[in-house]
Amino acid sequence: MLTDKVKELIAKSRIVSFAGWQEQYGREVINIFQQADDEGRYLTDEEIEQIVTLAPQLADSTTQARLLRDNLQQIVAQARGDVLAVYPQITQPGGDLYPPARAEACWRDFWHFLRCITYGIAGRSTKYTSEVGLRYMEQLYRELKVPLPAMVLGLEKLKFYSLQQFEEPQRKDLALYFDRLIRAMKRFSSTND
């Protein structure tokens, strides 16, 4: 059972922000991204088409985000497998991700991390995170005793398997979107040591 404090932190742990995008895109484009984030889901094909109609310069980046969305189950499964290979006891009784519901919450976070990263990619902005939301997420993770080294590894593996979907020239540019969230998660880790 989640405590009231944890429920409050979950509600405040909104790690995406489009506040810095007003200079690049009109309100209509930002609203499409915001609605998807408010609903905790990836952009739909229809929304991607609307974005490209309103901001044609995003045609390539929204295609990249769509490719990640379309392969997210495989990407998350591979990242999860690598985390379990490095931390084989983590889901066993006494492990940091036991009982199974706790492990499922971790894998769901991987799904959401990739979702947030795809917003940045689609909007061609590495400034897609909210510092306030990240601070609340850090507090939430501390309160729940989330195994931060495993989460950082999971993000690094999401990056690795996501970048495998692309040709070499695209990988360097796309890595920046992952690195933003990885750096934030590493800061959590260093403040919890």
C-alpha positions as CSV (number, residue, x, y, z in Angstrom):
1,M,0.0,0.0,0.0
2,L,1.4,3.4,-1.0
3,T,1.6,6.1,1.7
4,D,0.1,9.5,1.2
5,K,3.6,10.9,0.9
6,V,4.4,8.5,-1.9
7,K,1.1,9.3,-3.7
8,E,1.9,13.0,-3.5
9,L,5.4,12.5,-4.8
10,I,4.1,10.4,-7.7
11,A,1.8,13.2,-8.7
12,K,4.6,15.7,-8.5
13,S,7.2,13.6,-10.3
14,R,6.3,15.0,-13.8
15,I,9.8,14.9,-15.4
16,V,8.8,16.4,-18.8
17,S,8.4,20.1,-19.4
18,F,7.7,21.9,-22.7
19,A,8.2,25.3,-21.0
20,G,11.3,26.2,-23.1
21,W,9.7,25.2,-26.4
22,Q,7.5,28.4,-26.9
23,E,10.3,30.1,-28.8
24,Q,10.5,27.2,-31.3
25,Y,6.9,26.1,-31.7
26,G,3.4,27.5,-31.6
27,R,1.0,26.7,-28.8
28,E,-0.8,24.1,-31.0
29,V,2.3,22.0,-31.4
30,I,3.1,22.2,-27.7
31,N,-0.4,21.3,-26.8
32,I,-0.2,18.0,-28.8
33,F,3.0,17.0,-26.8
34,Q,1.4,18.2,-23.5
35,Q,-1.7,16.2,-24.0
36,A,0.2,13.0,-24.7
37,D,2.3,13.6,-21.6
38,D,-0.7,14.4,-19.5
39,E,-2.1,11.1,-20.5
40,G,1.2,9.3,-20.0
41,R,1.4,7.9,-23.5
42,Y,3.5,8.0,-26.6
43,L,2.5,10.3,-29.5
44,T,0.0,8.6,-31.8
45,D,0.5,8.5,-35.6
46,E,-2.3,11.1,-36.0
47,E,-0.6,13.4,-33.5
48,I,2.7,13.0,-35.3
49,E,1.0,13.9,-38.6
50,Q,-0.5,17.0,-37.0
51,I,2.8,18.0,-35.6
52,V,4.5,17.6,-39.0
53,T,1.7,19.6,-40.7
54,L,2.2,22.5,-38.1
55,A,6.0,22.2,-38.0
56,P,7.3,20.5,-41.1
57,Q,10.9,20.8,-39.9
58,L,10.0,18.0,-37.4
59,A,9.3,15.4,-40.1
60,D,12.6,13.5,-39.6
61,S,12.6,13.7,-35.8
62,T,9.0,12.6,-35.4
63,T,9.9,9.6,-37.7
64,Q,12.7,8.8,-35.3
65,A,10.4,9.0,-32.3
66,R,7.8,6.8,-34.0
67,L,10.5,4.2,-34.8
68,L,11.4,4.0,-31.1
69,R,7.7,3.9,-30.1
70,D,7.1,1.1,-32.5
71,N,10.0,-0.9,-31.1
72,L,9.6,0.0,-27.4
73,Q,8.5,-3.4,-26.2
74,Q,11.7,-5.0,-27.6
75,I,13.9,-2.1,-26.4
76,V,12.5,-2.2,-22.8
77,A,12.7,-6.1,-22.8
78,Q,16.4,-6.0,-23.8
79,A,17.2,-3.3,-21.2
80,R,15.4,-5.3,-18.5
81,G,17.3,-8.4,-19.5
82,D,20.6,-6.7,-19.2
83,V,19.7,-5.3,-15.8
84,L,18.7,-8.7,-14.6
85,A,22.0,-10.2,-16.0
86,V,24.0,-7.7,-14.0
87,Y,21.8,-7.8,-10.9
88,P,20.4,-11.4,-11.0
89,Q,19.2,-11.3,-7.3
90,I,17.3,-8.0,-7.6
91,T,13.9,-9.6,-8.2
92,Q,14.4,-12.5,-5.8
93,P,13.1,-12.4,-2.1
94,G,15.2,-9.9,-0.3
95,G,16.2,-8.1,-3.5
96,D,15.6,-4.4,-4.2
97,L,12.9,-5.2,-6.8
98,Y,11.0,-7.7,-4.8
99,P,8.0,-8.5,-4.7
100,P,7.1,-8.8,-8.4
101,A,4.9,-5.7,-8.3
102,R,7.9,-3.7,-7.4
103,A,9.9,-5.1,-10.3
104,E,7.0,-4.3,-12.7
105,A,7.0,-0.7,-11.5
106,C,10.7,-0.5,-12.4
107,W,10.1,-1.9,-15.9
108,R,7.2,0.5,-16.3
109,D,9.5,3.4,-15.4
110,F,11.8,2.2,-18.3
111,W,8.7,2.4,-20.6
112,H,8.0,6.0,-19.3
113,F,11.6,7.1,-19.5
114,L,11.7,6.1,-23.2
115,R,8.4,7.9,-23.7
116,C,9.8,11.1,-22.3
117,I,12.9,10.8,-24.4
118,T,10.8,10.4,-27.6
119,Y,9.1,13.7,-26.9
120,G,12.5,15.4,-26.8
121,I,13.6,13.6,-30.0
122,A,10.3,14.4,-31.8
123,G,10.5,18.1,-30.8
124,R,14.3,18.2,-31.5
125,S,14.9,19.6,-28.1
126,T,17.2,18.1,-25.4
127,K,15.6,20.5,-23.0
128,Y,12.5,18.4,-22.4
129,T,12.9,17.7,-18.7
130,S,11.6,19.5,-15.7
131,E,14.1,20.1,-12.9
132,V,11.3,20.4,-10.4
133,G,9.7,17.1,-11.5
134,L,13.1,15.5,-11.4
135,R,13.7,16.7,-7.8
136,Y,10.3,15.1,-6.8
137,M,11.2,11.9,-8.7
138,E,14.5,11.8,-6.7
139,Q,12.6,12.2,-3.5
140,L,10.1,9.5,-4.6
141,Y,13.0,7.1,-5.5
142,R,14.6,7.8,-2.1
143,E,11.4,7.2,-0.3
144,L,10.7,3.9,-2.1
145,K,14.4,2.9,-1.9
146,V,14.6,2.4,-5.6
147,P,17.9,0.7,-6.6
148,L,19.5,3.7,-8.4
149,P,22.5,1.8,-9.9
150,A,20.0,-0.6,-11.6
151,M,17.9,2.3,-12.9
152,V,20.9,4.1,-14.3
153,L,22.0,0.9,-16.0
154,G,18.5,0.5,-17.3
155,L,18.6,4.0,-18.8
156,E,22.0,3.3,-20.3
157,K,20.7,0.1,-21.9
158,L,17.6,1.9,-23.2
159,K,20.0,4.2,-24.9
160,F,22.1,1.4,-26.3
161,Y,19.2,-0.6,-27.7
162,S,17.4,2.5,-29.0
163,L,20.4,3.7,-30.8
164,Q,20.8,0.3,-32.5
165,Q,17.6,1.2,-34.4
166,F,19.4,3.9,-36.3
167,E,22.4,4.3,-38.7
168,E,25.7,5.5,-37.2
169,P,25.4,9.1,-38.3
170,Q,22.1,9.5,-36.4
171,R,23.3,7.8,-33.2
172,K,25.5,10.6,-32.0
173,D,22.8,13.2,-32.2
174,L,20.1,11.0,-30.7
175,A,22.4,10.0,-27.8
176,L,22.1,13.5,-26.4
177,Y,18.4,13.0,-25.6
178,F,19.2,9.9,-23.5
179,D,22.2,11.5,-21.9
180,R,20.1,14.3,-20.4
181,L,18.0,11.8,-18.4
182,I,21.0,9.6,-17.6
183,R,22.9,12.5,-16.1
184,A,19.8,13.5,-14.0
185,M,19.5,9.9,-12.7
186,K,23.2,9.8,-11.9
187,R,22.8,12.9,-9.9
188,F,20.1,11.1,-7.8
189,S,22.6,8.3,-7.3
190,S,25.4,10.6,-6.2
191,T,23.2,12.4,-3.7
192,N,22.0,9.1,-2.2
193,D,25.5,7.7,-1.6
